[in-house]
Amino acid sequence: MILIECLNGLPTEYESFIIEKYDSFITSCRYIEVNYPNYDVYYMLVYESSVLIELIVFGNWENTSTCFNSLVDIDQVVIQKCTEKIFEIFPLIKKIRIEASYKSYFLDRSFLIHRDNDQILTLPSTIEEYSLKLGYHTRKNIKNRKVRLLRDYPEVKFMAVFRIDIEKSLINKIIQLNYDRLKYKGIIPTVNELYIDNIYNYSQHYGCVTYLEIEGVIIAGCISTALNKGVFVHVISFDTDFSKYNVGEICMYYLIESSIERKMSTFHFLWGKTEFKKRFLAESHLLYSYFIYRAYSLDFFYRKIKAVASMTFNRIKLSKYSKPLRGLLKSYRKKYKCVI
């Protein structure tokens, strides 16, 4: 028999249980504390035969409750009972949001908001073993580009810093590099001081940053979280002036090497498929996000139609049929930059 106890506040006394149980950078008290300071936070202790089996953390904001257990695999029965409990305890809550679940659900009055994927690399026990698993060309290219970089810039430093040793100026520089890189590609990312503050503040607890530096100038960097046995990559950036050395991939490979040396077991590239993630042997794991409503309403049907339309558009955009158009747009952007 499942019993649920609901309590107010962050479950800080259960932080070690949460980290060991879920192995997710999002499902941690420090992440919630940093990123959701204005939410009214509660947690549910889920017992079966007097044994604590799950701990569900959620935050209420206006008429929506958000489940903070993300990048996790929780049984549907537990999720159903917990959502029913939320609606029972909080009469003003109209809908519940479940974000990035490894498990798909079929719940009453719910619909899929979007489907994504987490690209996960299972780390071997040694760097040599990982290197041998890589494709011949990938292994050769990484080695050759690193040799050329060291030949042309023998003063280059490979650096790794953790937690409280991570300075905010370092976070700023890496994010600025990423901003400049995306802008060069014709993409204008949303970056503000709050975003930078949140990454920095969380990095003080579980952060891991690797970067390449030449005479005090950062030419590539990776901002990640190292939590329990998992590494989660948040930002990868590089100076486009060093593109011929592929310093972004060299820096990522250095982070993987550091992770293996520290006996980590999984390496999460996180959202989205890219060619370099595939080359680095990441495997795709589907993620599902849902809205669950207290009752059917106009808002329910409006949001459901909107979600279906958005997912359909994304499927078309990423399909093979849109590839010529994407190539044309990419070519146009490069030509436009040359003119400027």
Protein Blocks (a to p, Z undefined) as FASTA:
>chain_A
ZZddddedjdkklmmmmmmmnopaklcfklmmmmmmmbccddddddeehiafbdcdddde
hjbccdfbghiacdfklmmmmmmmmmmmmmmbmbdcdehifbdcddehiacfbdcddddd
dddfbfklmmmmpcfklmmmmmmmmmmmmmmmmmbccdddehjlpcfklmmmmmmmmmmm
mmmnopacdddfklmmmmmmmmmmmgccddddeehiafbdcddddehjbccdfbdcddfk
lmmnommmmmmmmmmmmmmmnopabdcebgaidfklmmnopacdddddddddfbdcfklm
mmmmmmmmmmmmmmmmmmmklmmmmmmmmmmmmmmmmmZZ
